[in-house]
């Protein structure tokens, strides 16, 4: 009967793997800052918390990008900032926080009319500007890709509907069933560390739009913000700090009238994965 015991063990392992949860809390801000995930909550698949040295051990005389500290006058390699249409980004002294200053890339396509009916633009991975364009009969000579029932031509950018932080470039041999490992697919980066140091290091929290990868904006604390106690089914003892407020995991913010903007969109803010509260525009 030994083989039956082994079979049961294998079945349990396979079943457990199949039931593994996918974390549905946006964490692009943590990934961008080079934070380290600590622990995992089995019921949600989310980390218990993140360790973020650029926040907890921040040096106001240094700049931070993708988990690395840059001294004043130090420059970020251009290939790291090109996706954000920036170049020659260097750290400069400023008050209250050192900040990056970058030159902006103005792509030719920003200033030219384009025949969308007859042409399309080609891109390379990690680029801001188009690498060229293809028009007329030339379009039919290039490879095509199919992703989520959409047809793309070689060089076009492709976006995964259920993975807003992952994109692909259509190339010959693209495998739509292996976007996690296909060399033409990549994680979308967020450039807020280049431009929003006052909000980020001044106690701000990320505000996300649904189906968008990166924070839409950052919200700074208001005196009128209050804590609303919530449930904590996982029993986590971790906490989020927001201005003068301390929230337990599961708690949310009462934003009062500020919870609804001029367009009628409602903002909900929750302590889900410390150390930061995060907000979502619904």
HURA-V633981 format. One record per residue. N is the residue number from 1. RES is the residue in one letter. SS is DSSP state (H for helix, E for strand, C for the rest). Layout:
n->N res->RES ss->SS
n->N res->RES ss->SS
This chain:
n->1 res->X ss->C
n->2 res->X ss->H
n->3 res->X ss->H
n->4 res->X ss->H
n->5 res->X ss->H
n->6 res->X ss->H
n->7 res->X ss->H
n->8 res->X ss->H
n->9 res->X ss->H
n->10 res->X ss->H
n->11 res->X ss->H
n->12 res->X ss->H
n->13 res->X ss->H
n->14 res->X ss->H
n->15 res->X ss->H
n->16 res->X ss->H
n->17 res->X ss->H
n->18 res->X ss->H
n->19 res->X ss->C
n->20 res->X ss->C
n->21 res->X ss->C
n->22 res->X ss->C
n->23 res->X ss->C
n->24 res->X ss->C
n->25 res->X ss->C
n->26 res->X ss->C
n->27 res->X ss->C
n->28 res->X ss->H
n->29 res->X ss->H
n->30 res->X ss->H
n->31 res->X ss->H
n->32 res->X ss->H
n->33 res->X ss->C
n->34 res->X ss->C
n->35 res->X ss->C
n->36 res->X ss->E
n->37 res->X ss->E
n->38 res->X ss->E
n->39 res->X ss->C
n->40 res->X ss->C
n->41 res->X ss->E
n->42 res->X ss->C
n->43 res->X ss->C
n->44 res->X ss->C
n->45 res->X ss->C
n->46 res->X ss->E
n->47 res->X ss->C
n->48 res->X ss->C
n->49 res->X ss->E
n->50 res->X ss->E
n->51 res->X ss->E
n->52 res->X ss->C
n->53 res->X ss->H
n->54 res->X ss->H
n->55 res->X ss->H
n->56 res->X ss->H
n->57 res->X ss->C
n->58 res->X ss->C
n->59 res->X ss->C
n->60 res->X ss->C
n->61 res->X ss->C
n->62 res->X ss->E
n->63 res->X ss->E
n->64 res->X ss->E
n->65 res->X ss->E
n->66 res->X ss->C
n->67 res->X ss->C
n->68 res->X ss->E
n->69 res->X ss->E
n->70 res->X ss->E
n->71 res->X ss->E
n->72 res->X ss->C
n->73 res->X ss->C
n->74 res->X ss->C
n->75 res->X ss->E
n->76 res->X ss->C
n->77 res->X ss->C
n->78 res->X ss->H
n->79 res->X ss->H
n->80 res->X ss->H
n->81 res->X ss->H
n->82 res->X ss->H
n->83 res->X ss->H
n->84 res->X ss->H
n->85 res->X ss->C
n->86 res->X ss->E
n->87 res->X ss->E
n->88 res->X ss->E
n->89 res->X ss->E
n->90 res->X ss->E
n->91 res->X ss->E
n->92 res->X ss->E
n->93 res->X ss->C
n->94 res->X ss->C
n->95 res->X ss->C
n->96 res->X ss->C
n->97 res->X ss->C
n->98 res->X ss->C
n->99 res->X ss->E
n->100 res->X ss->E
n->101 res->X ss->E
n->102 res->X ss->E
n->103 res->X ss->E
n->104 res->X ss->E
n->105 res->X ss->C
n->106 res->X ss->C
n->107 res->X ss->C
n->108 res->X ss->H
n->109 res->X ss->H
n->110 res->X ss->H
n->111 res->X ss->C
n->112 res->X ss->C
n->113 res->X ss->C
n->114 res->X ss->C
n->115 res->X ss->C
n->116 res->X ss->C
n->117 res->X ss->C
n->118 res->X ss->C
n->119 res->X ss->E
n->120 res->X ss->E
n->121 res->X ss->E
n->122 res->X ss->E
n->123 res->X ss->C
n->124 res->X ss->C
n->125 res->X ss->C
n->126 res->X ss->C
n->127 res->X ss->C
n->128 res->X ss->C
n->129 res->X ss->C
n->130 res->X ss->C
n->131 res->X ss->C
n->132 res->X ss->E
n->133 res->X ss->E
n->134 res->X ss->E
n->135 res->X ss->E
n->136 res->X ss->H
n->137 res->X ss->H
n->138 res->X ss->H
n->139 res->X ss->H
n->140 res->X ss->H
n->141 res->X ss->H
n->142 res->X ss->C
n->143 res->X ss->C
n->144 res->X ss->E
n->145 res->X ss->E
n->146 res->X ss->E
n->147 res->X ss->E
n->148 res->X ss->C
n->149 res->X ss->C
n->150 res->X ss->E
n->151 res->X ss->E
n->152 res->X ss->E
n->153 res->X ss->E
n->154 res->X ss->C
n->155 res->X ss->C
n->156 res->X ss->C
n->157 res->X ss->E
n->158 res->X ss->E
n->159 res->X ss->E
n->160 res->X ss->C
n->161 res->X ss->C
n->162 res->X ss->C
n->163 res->X ss->C
n->164 res->X ss->C
n->165 res->X ss->C
n->166 res->X ss->E
n->167 res->X ss->E
n->168 res->X ss->E
n->169 res->X ss->E
n->170 res->X ss->C
n->171 res->X ss->C
n->172 res->X ss->C
n->173 res->X ss->C
n->174 res->X ss->C
n->175 res->X ss->C
n->176 res->X ss->H
n->177 res->X ss->H
n->178 res->X ss->H
n->179 res->X ss->C
n->180 res->X ss->C
n->181 res->X ss->C
n->182 res->X ss->C
n->183 res->X ss->C
n->184 res->X ss->C
n->185 res->X ss->E
n->186 res->X ss->E
n->187 res->X ss->E
n->188 res->X ss->C
n->189 res->X ss->C
n->190 res->X ss->C
n->191 res->X ss->C
n->192 res->X ss->H
n->193 res->X ss->H
n->194 res->X ss->H
n->195 res->X ss->H
n->196 res->X ss->C
n->197 res->X ss->H
n->198 res->X ss->H
n->199 res->X ss->H
n->200 res->X ss->H
n->201 res->X ss->H
n->202 res->X ss->C
n->203 res->X ss->C
n->204 res->X ss->C
n->205 res->X ss->E
n->206 res->X ss->E
n->207 res->X ss->E
n->208 res->X ss->E
n->209 res->X ss->E
n->210 res->X ss->C
n->211 res->X ss->C
n->212 res->X ss->C
n->213 res->X ss->C
n->214 res->X ss->C
n->215 res->X ss->C
n->216 res->X ss->C
n->217 res->X ss->E
n->218 res->X ss->E
n->219 res->X ss->E
n->220 res->X ss->C
n->221 res->X ss->C
n->222 res->X ss->C
n->223 res->X ss->C
n->224 res->X ss->C
n->225 res->X ss->C
n->226 res->X ss->E
n->227 res->X ss->E
n->228 res->X ss->E
n->229 res->X ss->C
n->230 res->X ss->C
n->231 res->X ss->C
n->232 res->X ss->C
n->233 res->X ss->C
n->234 res->X ss->C
n->235 res->X ss->C
n->236 res->X ss->C
n->237 res->X ss->C
n->238 res->X ss->C
n->239 res->X ss->E
n->240 res->X ss->E
n->241 res->X ss->E
n->242 res->X ss->E
n->243 res->X ss->C
n->244 res->X ss->C
n->245 res->X ss->E
n->246 res->X ss->E
n->247 res->X ss->E
n->248 res->X ss->E
n->249 res->X ss->C
n->250 res->X ss->C
n->251 res->X ss->C
n->252 res->X ss->E
n->253 res->X ss->E
n->254 res->X ss->E
n->255 res->X ss->C
n->256 res->X ss->H
n->257 res->X ss->H
n->258 res->X ss->H
n->259 res->X ss->H
n->260 res->X ss->E
n->261 res->X ss->C
n->262 res->X ss->C
n->263 res->X ss->C
n->264 res->X ss->C
n->265 res->X ss->C
n->266 res->X ss->E
n->267 res->X ss->E
n->268 res->X ss->E
n->269 res->X ss->E
n->270 res->X ss->E
n->271 res->X ss->C
n->272 res->X ss->C
n->273 res->X ss->C
n->274 res->X ss->E
n->275 res->X ss->C
n->276 res->X ss->C
n->277 res->X ss->C
n->278 res->X ss->E
n->279 res->X ss->E
n->280 res->X ss->E
n->281 res->X ss->E
n->282 res->X ss->C
